[in-house]
């Protein structure tokens, strides 16, 4: 592909992208293919000679698009959003063209220094103080693993890195059952083990960790010769949006000298709105905090903002400097590869820079406020309907409900059938969770182009499909 061919293909890709985003709302939200259907349409062997871009784009439309679930669809209300925006996509074009490996300051000084400045912006936007330093990780899972490795080494005085975990006292981590499963994965990868992840009971309308129970668990472990190392508090848990009382949890962690990591992966973006910051009161006392602009700040995956109080503790845990990776004659520069688990790093800060500058903070706040307001209105409609039960009211823009018509038996099975029909229908896409032992349906509003009309269409589809189940 020469320069002219590249220019033509790049223009075509831009036009294709604009057309796709303009028409994505007319497609079924979830992929409507069966297992193996895409695989069977792709030749078993690669082509021996190059094919024209025309043929590749044709197969993109014919084979690939029918097998895609459309995360940018305005009626995507499943999981949490992975919302993009036009400025973010444009920045990704530029990032791909630059194709920089941004592991060290010297491998692209602008990438490092823009990351430092943009994370300063994000920190101030969510109300964290200047005693936090930021880094952009690939995901909240990676940030949580980095935090727990740091907590492990702080508790062990770096002996885990030097000597291995054999012979060290068992390291304990504390969290409620509402935290994301990435915490479970992190304790395994960190060599801490499932048996040392202590589940603290929850209480109250936000399903938050009980600080007194946390305090008792830490005291009991210390008395038993175990080594309390970290507490993971959640701000906007994935299941129903649970929020721990961070201020009270932080006081317990501080009393016992235990590392506190706050997982605000989804809800952290909403903290750019001052009126929601009661949920994160006390976060200033944490040792680290993570949130994902790629979930609800209109910047596409992957882009996770990780803030730490003591960067030296993080780099002492993760940093390795062989001679070929040293930045010579440049004292005081930041090499972000020492802040992350992978050595290789993408230029993730560029898309954040484009998004924040293109929209401005006030427009970003306005979009999040609309999503929260629409969730509250939908909750009122669900609660008022005689055949539906609002199981958990909105925490920001996430709620859960279930279909509970009078006289119905086995509501879990009924709601599982309802959800399958909803997603096969194609007008919207929802997912499930279990809450208090019951199967419930989640509804989370957060897509970039979603309007109240999209929420209303989804609610209409739910009621219509539920009615057909009842008639059947």
N, C-alpha and C positions, 0 to 999 in steps of 0.2 A: 504494500500500500504506500504510494508516494504521497507527497504533500497535498496535491490536489485531491486525490482520492480520500485522504484523511479529512480534508476540509469538508468535502461533500458528505461523507459518512457522519461526521460530527454534527453537521447541520441537520441531517436526517434524524439522528438520535435526539437532538433538541426538539425537533418538530414532533417526533414520535412521543417524547415525554410530555410535551405540552398537550397533545391530543389525548394521551392516556389519562392524564390528570383531569382534563376537561370532561371526559366521558366515563370516568371510573364509577360514578354514581349510578350509571345505567346497567352495570354488570351485577351478577349475583355476588354477594359479599364473600362467601366462603367458596373455595374451589369445589366444583361439582363433578370431579373425576373420581374414578375408583382406583384402588391400589394397582400399580403397574401400568396404568393406561398411558402415562407420559413416557415411561421407560421403553415400552414396546414400539413407540413411534420414532425412537432415536436409533439410527443404524448401529449395529453391533461393533463395527470397525470404523475408525476415523477415516476421513477422506485422504487419499494419497496426494492429491493436488488441491490447491486453494480453490474455494468456491466464491462466487460473486456475493457482495454484500446484499444485493437484492434478494438472493435466495435465503440468506441467513435471517434477514428481517421478516421474510415471508413465513419462515418456520417459527420465528419468535411469536408471531401472531397466531399461527395455526396450531402449534404444539405447546408452547410454553404458557401463553396467557390463560388458556382454559384450565391449566393446572395451578394457577396462582390464587391464593387467598389475598384479597385486596385490602391491605392494612391501611391504605389511604382513603378507603371508601368512607363517605360521610355517615354511613350507618354501621360502621364497625364499632360495636360496643362490648367486645369481648376482652378478656385478659386485662392488660393495660394498653394504652395506645403506644404505637411506635411512630409518632406523627412526624412527618416531614413538612416542608414548606418550600415554595419556589426559591427563596433566597438560599436555603440550605442545599437544594439540588444544584443550583448554579455554582455554589462554592465547591461542591463535590466534583463537578466537571473540572474546575481549576486544580483541585487537589490531585485528581487522577492524572492530569497533564503534567503537573510538577513531579509526581511520583517520587517524592522525597522519603528517605528513611531518616526519621527525626529522633534517633536514639540519643544523640549527643548534641550539646550546644554547637560544636563545630560542624556537625553534619548538616545543619540548617539553623543558623542563629535566629532568623526571623521566626521560625516555628517555635523554638523554645521561648523566646521573649514574648511572642503573642500569647502563648499558652499561659505564661505567668500573668500577663495583664488581663486576659479574659477571665481567668479564674479569680483574679481580684474583683473584677466586675460582678461575677456571679456571687461571690462571697458577700459583697455589699448589697446586692439585690435581694438576698434572702435574709439579711439582717445579722450575719455573723460578724464578729469583731476582727480587727486586723491581726490578732494573735494566731489566726489560722493561716496556713499556706495551702495552696491548691495545686492539684495535678489532674489531668484528664486521663482516666482509665478507660479500658474497653467496655466495662460493664460494672454494675454494682456487685456482681459475684466476684470479680477480680479485686475490687476495692475491699470487700469484706474479707476475702482470703488474706490480702496484704495486711489488713488491720489485725486479724487474729494471729498471723505470724509475728507481727510486731508485739502484740500483747504476750504471746508465748515467750518470746525472747526477753521481754522486759521482766517477766516473772522469773525466768530462769537465769537472768544475768548474762544472756547470750550463750549460755552453756549448750543449748540445743543446737545452735549452729556449729559450735566448736566440737562438741563431743557426741552429738546425736541424742535421741530421746531415751535410749536405754539407760536405765539406772537413775533417771531423773524422777522426782515425785510427779504423780499424775496431775496434769494441768486441767483446771475446770473452767468451763464457759457456761454462762447463765443467759437464758432467753425464755420468752414465753412460746407457746405453741403457735402463736400468730406470726412469728417471723418467717421470712421466706426460706424455702428449702436450700437456698444457696448457703445458709449458715450451716446446715447439716453437712453439705458437701465440703465446706471449708474446714470443719473440724476433722473430717476424714483426711483431706489432703495435707493438712497441717500436722498430722500424726497425733492429734489429740484424742480422737476416737469417739464413736457414738455414745459410749458409756459415760463419757465425761461432759456431755452436753446436758446440763441440768435444766429441766423445764419448770418455769415458775408459773403458778396459777394466775389467772387474770380476773379482773373485777371491773364493774362499772359500765356505763353506757358506751365507752370507747374501747372496751375489751382490753384494757391496759394491764400490764404487769403489776402485781401486788408488791409494793416496796417492802412491806414488813416480811412477806414470805421470802423475798430476795435476801434481805438481811439475815433471816434465820438460816437460809440455805448456805450462805457464805460462812456464817459462824460455825455451823455443823461440820462443813467440809474442813475448815481450818483445824477444828478440834480433832478431826479424824486423821490429820496428817496430810491432807490433800492440799493442792496449791491453787487457790482461786486466782484466775488470770484476767478474765474479761467478762463484761456484760454487753450483750447486743440488744439495744432498744430499738423498737420499730416505730416509725412515723408513717402511717398509711400502709398497713400490712396488706398483702396481696389478696387474701381471702375476702375479708369484709372491710378493710381499711383501718384495722386496729391501730390505736395510737397509745403508746406507753406514756405514763406521767414522767416525762424526762427529768424534770427538776427534782422530783423525789427520788427517782432511780439514780440520778447523778450524785445526790447526797449520800446514798448508800455506797456507791462505788468509791467515792472520795474517802468516806470513813474507813473503808477497808483497803485503800490503795490499789483498787482494781481498775484496769483499763476499761473505758466506756466507748463503744462504737455505736453510732446512731445510723440505722439503715432507713433513709428517707427516699428510697429509690424513686417511687412514684410521687408521693405527696410533697417532696422537697421543692418542686417547681412552683407549687402554689404558695410557697412562702415568700415569693416576690410581692404578694399582696399583703400589706401589713395587718389587715384585719383577720388573717388566718394564722398569725404567728403565735397565738396562745397555744396551739398544738405543739410548737417546738420550744416552749419556754423551758429553759434549763440547758438547751443544747450548747450554750456557750461554755458549759463546764465539761463537755465531752472531750475525749482525746482525738476522736476522728468522726467524721460524718460524710455520708455519700448520698448524692441524689443524681438522677438521670435526666439531663436535658433532652435525651432522646426518647423519653416517655411523654413529657407534657410541656415541653418548651419549644416545640415546633422545629427541632433540629434532629435530623434523622440519625438512626443507629449507625455506628456506635459512638457514644459520647457520654461518659459518666464522670461527674465532678466529685473528686475525693478531697476532703479538707482535713488537714492534720495539725495538731497543736505543736508537735515536736518532730519536724522533718528528719532530724538526726536519728531518732529512734527508728524511723521507717528505713532510712538509707543504711543504717548499721545492720538492719535485718536483711534487706534485699540487695544491697549494693556490693558488686564485685568489680574490681578495676584491674583487669589484666593490662599489660603494657600497650597492647594494640587498641585499647578503648580509652586511653587517657587523653584528655584535652590538655595539650602542652602549652605552657606559658600563658595560661588564662585563668588565674586564680579567681575564685568567687563566682564562676559561672555555674549554672544549674545543668546537670546532665540527668534528664528525666528518666532515662532507662533505669537509674538506681531507685526510682520511686515506684516502679512497676514490676510485675512478675516477668512479662516478656521483655527481651532485649529490644526487639523491633518495635517501632512506634510510628503510627500514621500521623499525618498533620491534621488532627481532629479539631484544633482550635479555630481553623479558618472558617468552618461552617458556622460555628457559634458567633464569630465576629461578624459574618455576613448577616446572620439572623437578627442579632441584637441591634446592629446599626440600621438594618433595613426597616424593622418594625418600630424600634424604640421601646423602652420599658413599659410605657403607659399602654400601648396597644397590646403587648403581651399580657399585661395584667387584665385588660378588658376581656380578652378571649377566655382566660381562666375563670374570671368572675361569671361570664355567661354560662360556662359549663356547669359551675356549681349551682347557679340559679335554676338551670333547667333540670338538674337532678332533684332539687327540692320540689319543683313543680310536678315532676313525674312521680315522686314519692307520694305526693298528695293524691294524685289520680289513682295510684295503686291502692293506697289505704282506703279510699272511698269506694272501691269496687267490691261488691259482695262476694265475688268468687275468687278474689286474690288476697294474699296476706303479705304485707310488707314485713319482712323478717328483720332486716336491719335498715334503719333509716340512713339517709345520706351522711357519710363522712366525706366532706368535700364533694366530689362528683361520683362517688361509688355507693350503690345501694344493692340490696338483695331482696328477692321476693320469691313466692311460689304460688302455684295454682292450687286452691283449696276449696273446690265447690262443695256445697253441703252434701253429705252422704257419701262422698268419695272414699274409697278404701285404698290403702297403700299409696299415700301421697308421694313418697319417694319415687316409686316406679312411674306414677302418673307424670310427675314433673320431668323425669328423665325422658319419657316419650315425647312430652311437649317440647323439650329443648331440641331433641333430634329433629322433630318436624319443623321447628322454627329455622334451624340452620339449613335444612334441606330446601326450605322454601326460597331462600336466597335474598329476601328483602332486608334482612338484618343478620347479625352474627352476635350470639351471646355465649357465655360459658358458665360453668357451674362451680360450686364448692360445697363443702359440708360445714354446717354451722350448728352447734349444739346437737350433733348427731343427726341432723336433717339434711337432705339434699335440697339445695336452694339454687336459684338462678341469679347470677350477678349481672349488673347493668352498670357500665362505667362510661361516662361521657368525657371525651377528650380529644376527638379528632380535629384537625386543623380547619376543615371546611364544614363541619357539622353545623346544622341550624336546628332551631326548635322544630321545624317541619320534619326533619329527619327523625328526631326523637318521637314525635307524634306518629309517624308512619310505623316505626318499630313497635310502639305500644299497640297500635291498631293491629299489626300483624300478630302479636302475641295473643291478643283477645280473640281475634278471628280464628286462629289455629286452635286455641284452647276450646273455643265453641265447637269446632268440628270434632275434636276428641270427645267432648261430652255427648254430642249427637250420635257418634259412632258407638 
